[in-house]
Amino acid sequence: MRRTLLITCLSSLSPVAFGAAWAQDNAIPDYYPEDYDQIVAAAAEEDDLVVYGNIAREAWQPVIDHCSARFPEMPEIQTLDLGATEVFERYYTETAGGADSADFMLSIDPGGWLRFIQQDGVLPYQSPELEHLPDWSYYEPGLYMYSADPTTIAYSKVQFSEGENPTGVADLAAKVEADPAAYQGNLSTYSLPEYLTVWWPFINSHTPEGGSWEESEAWPWIETLGPSTQPLSSSGPMVEGIMTGQYAAAYLTSSGNPRRAVATAAGEQLLGYNFIDDGTPIWLRGIAIPQESGSPNAAKLLLDCILSSGGQIAVAEGDYTAYRPDVAGEAKWHLQSVLDEVGEENALFVSYDDVYLDQETLDAFVARWNEAMGR
């Protein structure tokens, strides 16, 4: 199993708008198998491709447009935006009852993927793009990554003057400790247990050498921030709250919604964001074809397209973070830029470790977090 961890329906858009790289990528590369045209031909005979994922339809759109242009034979792609665990729960329920379900799946939940693999749920498809991807982005038997997305601290430009914005969780805790009344009830972050993939790597990154997560040096910061924090299950309300004055900052939040917000005139004036200098968790969004896919060939085309150079550029156009090395200079958002800014030692990649199957440990972790947050 390749698991090298670094330091730890639809509107129409023109693919031409996203540059020449897309057009160049439309031809089947010469490193694809000679019989790949058989997959393309079989896909043309399949039903619509149903995708269960946990990203919004508008974020999928550049990818769908590019892949439909690259493979005109591909059937229509329908996406359903679900919770990270709901992707699996819905699939299990539907297939158990003999109903049609997802043909392609995307989720940010490592535990969900590990359990799905244990149940032989993943189609063991080896993409011809594999040789162009980092080792850490592929897990046997057929689990790949859509994107590698950094977390951030988003903050109010009204609340924080230029140069005074929080640079990390410890820095924000120090600001709250210095003036608790100024922050009472106006911070936000992701809630648990939904976002273990953020909190587990961050807390563990501050564990003394040879120690355990219970001894993490980050717990006092969380205890300081907790009474002023409203945990939420989505970053959208966090960003909206910052722009309306409800929140001064949101820590350990996503990068996608802040990116979209600052692209607007109002957002540029009201909101700023930065990576986290005491540890930036980086989400790895898993993608795979389920064994029971009703359109497996179309799903292979979509998977290969997402992993291609043009597909990764399209991923970034949807405000997610491309990671394929050869598009670092072309993608709107790329992992290399994150690593250059935060340093590899502060990049906390969300691993697909067995801890996400250890419910006793996870329950204890959530209980400790609730205690630190004063909940």
Backbone torsions as a table, in degrees:
resi	resn	phi	psi	omega
1	MET	NA	126.8	-178.6
2	ARG	-85.3	107.4	-176.4
3	ARG	-138.0	52.9	179.4
4	THR	-80.8	112.5	-178.5
5	LEU	-94.2	125.7	173.5
6	LEU	-67.5	168.0	-176.6
7	ILE	-49.5	130.3	-172.9
8	THR	-87.8	NA	NA
9	CYS	NA	-129.8	-145.4
10	LEU	-132.7	143.6	178.6
11	SER	-81.6	166.2	-175.6
12	SER	-109.6	130.7	174.1
13	LEU	-125.4	150.8	-178.7
14	SER	-84.3	123.1	176.6
15	PRO	-60.4	-25.4	-179.8
16	VAL	-60.0	-29.9	-177.6
17	ALA	-63.5	-17.5	-175.8
18	PHE	-102.8	14.8	167.2
19	GLY	102.1	168.4	-174.6
20	ALA	-67.3	-25.7	-178.7
21	ALA	-58.7	-34.1	179.6
22	TRP	-64.5	-47.1	-177.5
23	ALA	-62.9	-40.8	179.4
24	GLN	-64.0	-29.6	-176.1
25	ASP	-83.4	-8.6	-174.8
26	ASN	-67.9	-30.7	177.7
27	ALA	-72.7	146.0	176.7
28	ILE	-68.1	122.7	-176.4
29	PRO	-61.9	155.5	-177.4
30	ASP	-73.1	-11.5	177.8
31	TYR	-88.8	0.3	174.5
32	TYR	-75.5	155.5	178.8
33	PRO	-59.6	150.3	-179.0
34	GLU	-61.7	-30.1	-177.7
35	ASP	-94.1	17.3	-178.6
36	TYR	-62.0	-28.0	179.3
37	ASP	-62.1	-21.1	175.9
38	GLN	-69.9	-35.3	175.3
39	ILE	-66.0	-43.0	179.4
40	VAL	-60.7	-45.9	-178.7
41	ALA	-65.7	-40.2	179.4
42	ALA	-66.7	-35.9	179.2
43	ALA	-62.7	-34.8	-178.1
44	ALA	-65.1	-20.7	-179.4
45	GLU	-93.8	-2.6	-175.7
46	GLU	-91.6	163.9	178.4
47	ASP	-73.5	173.3	178.1
48	ASP	-50.2	144.4	-178.1
49	LEU	-89.6	116.3	-177.5
50	VAL	-99.6	124.1	-176.7
51	VAL	-112.9	123.7	170.3
52	TYR	-99.6	125.5	-179.1
53	GLY	-153.1	-177.6	177.0
54	ASN	-131.2	47.2	166.1
55	ILE	-132.2	154.2	-173.9
56	ALA	-70.7	156.9	-177.4
57	ARG	-58.7	-39.8	-178.6
58	GLU	-65.5	-28.7	177.1
59	ALA	-73.7	-31.3	176.5
60	TRP	-70.5	-27.4	-165.3
61	GLN	-56.9	-45.5	178.3
62	PRO	-60.4	-35.4	178.6
63	VAL	-67.9	-45.9	179.7
64	ILE	-61.2	-44.0	179.8
65	ASP	-62.4	-43.4	-179.6
66	HIS	-66.2	-45.1	-176.4
67	CYS	-69.4	-34.8	176.9
68	SER	-67.2	-34.3	176.9
69	ALA	-73.2	-36.7	-179.5
70	ARG	-70.2	-38.5	-179.8
71	PHE	-126.0	81.5	-179.3
72	PRO	-59.5	-21.2	-179.4
73	GLU	-75.1	-14.7	-176.7
74	MET	-64.6	137.1	176.7
75	PRO	-67.0	170.7	-179.5
76	GLU	-60.6	141.9	-179.4
77	ILE	-103.4	123.3	177.8
78	GLN	-113.0	128.8	-178.5
79	THR	-113.3	145.0	177.2
80	LEU	-127.1	122.2	-177.5
81	ASP	-90.0	110.8	-176.4
82	LEU	-124.3	171.0	172.2
83	GLY	-68.1	159.9	-175.8
84	ALA	-60.2	-40.9	177.9
85	THR	-83.6	-27.7	-179.3
86	GLU	-63.7	-29.4	176.9
87	VAL	-52.5	-45.6	-178.2
88	PHE	-78.7	-43.4	-177.3
89	GLU	-59.4	-43.3	-179.5
90	ARG	-66.5	-41.1	178.8
91	TYR	-61.5	-46.3	179.6
92	TYR	-60.0	-45.1	-177.8
93	THR	-62.9	-46.5	-176.1
94	GLU	-68.6	-45.6	-178.3
95	THR	-69.1	-32.4	177.8
96	ALA	-64.2	-31.5	179.3
97	GLY	-90.8	4.0	178.9
98	GLY	80.6	11.9	-178.6
99	ALA	-88.9	158.2	173.6
100	ASP	-64.7	147.4	179.9
101	SER	-142.1	-153.5	-174.8
102	ALA	-67.3	144.3	171.9
103	ASP	-97.6	-17.1	-176.3
104	PHE	-154.1	141.1	-173.9
105	MET	-131.9	142.8	174.7
106	LEU	-133.5	131.0	176.3
107	SER	-154.8	151.3	178.9
108	ILE	-97.3	6.5	-173.2
109	ASP	-95.2	103.2	-179.6
110	PRO	-60.8	-41.9	179.7
111	GLY	-61.1	-40.3	177.6
112	GLY	-61.2	-42.4	179.1
113	TRP	-68.1	-40.9	-179.6
114	LEU	-62.7	-41.1	177.6
115	ARG	-68.0	-37.0	179.0
116	PHE	-64.5	-39.7	177.3
117	ILE	-66.9	-41.0	178.4
118	GLN	-58.8	-32.7	-179.0
119	GLN	-90.6	13.6	178.3
120	ASP	59.9	38.5	-176.7
121	GLY	-85.7	-18.5	-174.7
122	VAL	-93.6	130.3	174.9
123	LEU	-69.6	124.8	-176.3
124	PRO	-78.4	71.0	-177.9
125	TYR	-98.4	127.6	176.3
126	GLN	-99.3	110.9	-178.6
127	SER	-72.2	141.5	174.6
128	PRO	-65.7	-12.1	177.1
129	GLU	-82.3	-7.5	-172.1
130	LEU	-55.9	-39.3	-176.6
131	GLU	-66.1	-13.9	-179.2
132	HIS	-100.8	6.5	-175.3
133	LEU	-110.3	154.3	174.5
134	PRO	-64.7	149.0	-179.4
135	ASP	-56.7	-38.6	-174.3
136	TRP	-69.8	-10.3	-175.1
137	SER	-91.6	6.1	-178.4
138	TYR	-134.4	133.1	176.9
139	TYR	-125.8	129.3	175.8
140	GLU	-58.9	146.6	6.0
141	PRO	-96.4	-8.3	-178.3
142	GLY	-171.8	32.7	-178.0
143	LEU	-101.7	119.7	-179.0
144	TYR	-116.4	-179.9	-179.5
145	MET	-118.4	134.5	177.0
146	TYR	-76.8	-45.0	-175.8
147	SER	-156.7	169.8	176.8
148	ALA	-130.7	95.8	-165.4
149	ASP	-104.6	123.3	179.8
150	PRO	-76.8	150.4	169.7
151	THR	-88.5	165.9	-173.6
152	THR	-143.7	173.9	160.5
153	ILE	-110.5	119.2	174.7
154	ALA	-100.3	143.0	-173.7
155	TYR	-146.2	160.7	179.4
156	SER	-85.4	126.8	175.6
157	LYS	-73.2	-15.1	174.7
158	VAL	-77.3	-43.2	-178.3
159	GLN	-72.8	-38.0	-175.7
160	PHE	-115.1	122.8	175.9
161	SER	-72.1	162.9	-176.7
162	GLU	-58.0	130.3	-179.4
163	GLY	87.8	-7.4	-179.7
164	GLU	-107.4	2.6	-178.3
165	ASN	-66.0	150.7	179.9
166	PRO	-67.2	133.2	-177.6
167	THR	-99.1	-16.3	-179.5
168	GLY	-161.4	178.2	-179.8
169	VAL	-68.5	-41.9	177.9
170	ALA	-63.1	-40.5	179.5
171	ASP	-64.5	-42.6	178.0
172	LEU	-64.3	-40.7	178.1
173	ALA	-61.4	-39.0	178.5
174	ALA	-64.3	-37.9	178.4
175	LYS	-66.5	-41.3	179.1
176	VAL	-66.8	-41.8	-179.6
177	GLU	-63.1	-34.2	-179.4
178	ALA	-73.6	-28.4	-177.7
179	ASP	-149.8	72.1	-175.2
180	PRO	-56.7	-37.8	-176.2
181	ALA	-63.1	-29.1	-177.8
182	ALA	-72.4	-15.4	-175.3
183	TYR	-119.8	4.8	-173.7
184	GLN	-59.1	112.7	175.6
185	GLY	76.2	7.0	-175.5
186	ASN	-120.3	33.8	170.0
187	LEU	-119.0	159.4	176.5
188	SER	-145.5	161.9	177.0
189	THR	-162.2	178.3	176.7
190	TYR	-76.3	147.3	-178.0
191	SER	-90.1	162.8	172.4
192	LEU	-116.0	148.1	13.2
193	PRO	-88.7	3.2	-173.7
194	GLU	-60.4	-34.5	-171.4
195	TYR	-118.1	48.2	172.0
196	LEU	-58.4	-29.0	-178.3
197	THR	-68.7	-14.3	172.4
198	VAL	-94.3	-50.9	-170.7
199	TRP	-74.1	-37.7	-177.9
200	TRP	-61.8	-52.0	179.5
201	PRO	-65.4	-34.4	-178.4
202	PHE	-67.9	-49.8	-180.0
203	ILE	-61.1	-43.4	-178.0
204	ASN	-67.5	-28.0	-179.8
205	SER	-67.5	-16.2	-179.6
206	HIS	-109.3	20.9	176.4
207	THR	-83.6	133.0	178.2
208	PRO	-58.9	149.9	-179.7
209	GLU	-56.2	126.6	-179.1
210	GLY	83.7	-2.5	-179.2
211	GLY	-94.8	-174.0	-179.9
212	SER	-117.9	170.4	-177.0
213	TRP	-60.7	-26.7	178.6
214	GLU	-62.4	-25.0	-176.6
215	GLU	-96.2	9.2	-176.2
216	SER	-55.8	137.4	177.1
217	GLU	-72.9	-7.0	179.4
218	ALA	-81.2	-20.1	-176.0
219	TRP	-58.6	-41.7	177.7
220	PRO	-60.5	-32.9	176.9
221	TRP	-64.7	-43.3	-179.3
222	ILE	-66.7	-36.6	178.1
223	GLU	-64.8	-32.4	176.0
224	THR	-72.8	-42.5	-176.6
225	LEU	-77.5	-30.9	-171.0
226	GLY	-51.4	-50.3	-177.4
227	PRO	-61.9	-21.0	-179.8
228	SER	-98.2	1.7	-169.5
229	THR	-108.4	136.2	171.4
230	GLN	-108.5	102.8	179.5
231	PRO	-69.6	140.1	-179.4
232	LEU	-131.8	160.5	-177.9
233	SER	-97.8	4.7	-180.0
234	SER	-148.4	144.2	179.9
235	SER	-80.3	-18.8	179.3
236	GLY	-56.1	-52.3	177.6
237	PRO	-63.6	-28.0	176.6
238	MET	-64.2	-49.8	-179.1
239	VAL	-64.4	-43.3	178.1
240	GLU	-61.6	-40.6	179.9
241	GLY	-64.7	-36.4	176.5
242	ILE	-65.2	-42.1	-176.6
243	MET	-71.8	-25.0	178.4
244	THR	-94.7	-3.9	179.0
245	GLY	93.1	1.8	179.5
246	GLN	-70.6	-38.3	-178.5
247	TYR	-120.1	144.9	173.3
248	ALA	-85.3	-33.2	-178.3
249	ALA	-160.7	157.6	171.8
250	ALA	-129.1	122.6	-176.4
251	TYR	-108.6	150.8	-174.8
252	LEU	53.0	45.1	178.0
253	THR	-105.7	179.6	-175.0
254	SER	-76.9	172.1	174.1
255	SER	-100.4	-24.4	-173.8
256	GLY	-62.3	-52.3	-178.1
257	ASN	-67.3	-41.5	172.7
258	PRO	-59.8	-39.4	177.8
259	ARG	-59.1	-46.1	-179.5
260	ARG	-66.4	-36.6	-177.4
261	ALA	-66.8	-45.9	-176.0
262	VAL	-72.7	-10.1	174.9
263	ALA	-77.4	-9.3	177.0
264	THR	-97.5	158.4	-179.1
265	ALA	-61.5	-45.2	-179.5
266	ALA	-66.1	-43.4	-179.3
267	GLY	-63.0	-38.7	179.8
268	GLU	-61.9	-34.3	-179.7
269	GLN	-79.5	-34.4	-168.7
270	LEU	-102.0	-23.3	-169.1
271	LEU	-130.2	140.0	170.8
272	GLY	-129.5	165.1	175.9
273	TYR	-153.6	156.0	175.9
274	ASN	-151.5	162.0	174.2
275	PHE	-71.5	171.8	-167.7
276	ILE	-104.5	116.0	-169.9
277	ASP	-74.4	-12.8	175.7
278	ASP	-107.3	25.6	174.8
279	GLY	130.7	114.3	-179.8
280	THR	-108.7	99.8	174.4
281	PRO	-59.6	138.3	-179.6
282	ILE	-121.6	115.4	-179.1
283	TRP	-75.5	137.5	171.9
284	LEU	-110.4	111.5	-176.2
285	ARG	-87.5	107.7	-176.2
286	GLY	-73.4	144.1	173.9
287	ILE	-135.7	142.1	179.2
288	ALA	-161.7	165.1	175.4
289	ILE	-100.9	123.8	178.0
290	PRO	-72.3	150.6	179.7
291	GLN	-56.9	-33.3	-175.6
292	GLU	-91.3	14.1	-179.6
293	SER	-54.6	131.3	177.6
294	GLY	-81.7	-13.9	178.4
295	SER	-132.3	64.6	-172.2
296	PRO	-66.0	-32.8	-179.2
297	ASN	-73.2	-41.1	174.9
298	ALA	-62.8	-37.1	177.6
299	ALA	-64.0	-36.9	176.9
300	LYS	-64.3	-40.4	177.9
301	LEU	-62.2	-43.2	-179.9
302	LEU	-64.3	-45.2	-179.7
303	LEU	-60.4	-49.4	-179.2
304	ASP	-62.6	-36.6	179.7
305	CYS	-66.5	-44.6	179.2
306	ILE	-59.3	-38.7	-176.5
307	LEU	-81.5	-11.8	-179.1
308	SER	-72.3	168.5	179.4
309	SER	-61.2	-47.0	178.7
310	GLY	-65.3	-36.7	178.6
311	GLY	-64.9	-39.0	178.3
312	GLN	-67.8	-35.1	173.8
313	ILE	-63.3	-39.3	178.3
314	ALA	-66.9	-38.6	175.5
315	VAL	-55.0	-45.0	-179.3
316	ALA	-68.3	-30.8	176.4
317	GLU	-65.1	-24.4	175.5
318	GLY	-86.4	11.0	177.6
319	ASP	71.3	25.8	166.1
320	TYR	-106.2	171.3	-166.4
321	THR	-105.4	112.9	176.9
322	ALA	-67.0	152.3	-179.7
323	TYR	-132.2	-12.3	-179.3
324	ARG	-60.3	124.2	-171.0
325	PRO	-57.6	-36.1	-172.2
326	ASP	-78.0	1.4	175.6
327	VAL	-114.7	16.0	-177.0
328	ALA	-58.3	-32.6	-179.3
329	GLY	-89.6	-3.6	-175.7
330	GLU	-115.1	-32.4	-174.6
331	ALA	-71.0	142.2	178.2
332	LYS	-57.7	-42.9	176.2
333	TRP	-129.2	128.9	-177.9
334	HIS	-138.9	144.7	-179.3
335	LEU	-56.8	-37.2	-177.0
336	GLN	-59.8	-35.9	177.9
337	SER	-64.8	-36.6	177.2
338	VAL	-65.1	-47.6	-179.0
339	LEU	-63.3	-37.8	178.4
340	ASP	-63.4	-35.0	-177.3
341	GLU	-81.6	-46.0	-174.4
342	VAL	-91.4	-19.6	-174.6
343	GLY	85.5	138.8	-176.8
344	GLU	-60.1	-29.4	-179.3
345	GLU	-68.3	-19.7	178.7
346	ASN	-104.3	5.4	177.6
347	ALA	-92.3	112.1	-174.6
348	LEU	-102.9	89.4	-177.5
349	PHE	-71.0	132.3	178.3
350	VAL	-72.1	109.9	-177.3
351	SER	-86.1	159.2	176.4
352	TYR	-98.3	65.2	-176.4
353	ASP	-91.0	157.5	-178.7
354	ASP	-67.0	-11.0	177.6
355	VAL	-58.3	-29.3	-179.5
356	TYR	-72.4	-4.4	173.5
357	LEU	-105.4	-4.6	-177.4
358	ASP	-92.9	86.7	-172.5
359	GLN	-63.8	-33.8	179.5
360	GLU	-62.2	-45.9	178.6
361	THR	-65.9	-42.5	-179.8
362	LEU	-64.7	-40.4	177.5
363	ASP	-62.4	-41.4	178.5
364	ALA	-65.4	-38.3	178.7
365	PHE	-64.4	-45.8	179.4
366	VAL	-63.1	-40.4	178.4
367	ALA	-62.0	-41.7	178.8
368	ARG	-66.3	-39.0	178.1
369	TRP	-64.4	-44.6	177.9
370	ASN	-60.3	-38.7	177.2
371	GLU	-63.7	-46.0	-179.8
372	ALA	-64.2	-35.0	-179.7
373	MET	-79.8	-6.3	-178.9
374	GLY	73.0	33.5	-177.6
375	ARG	-103.6	NA	NA
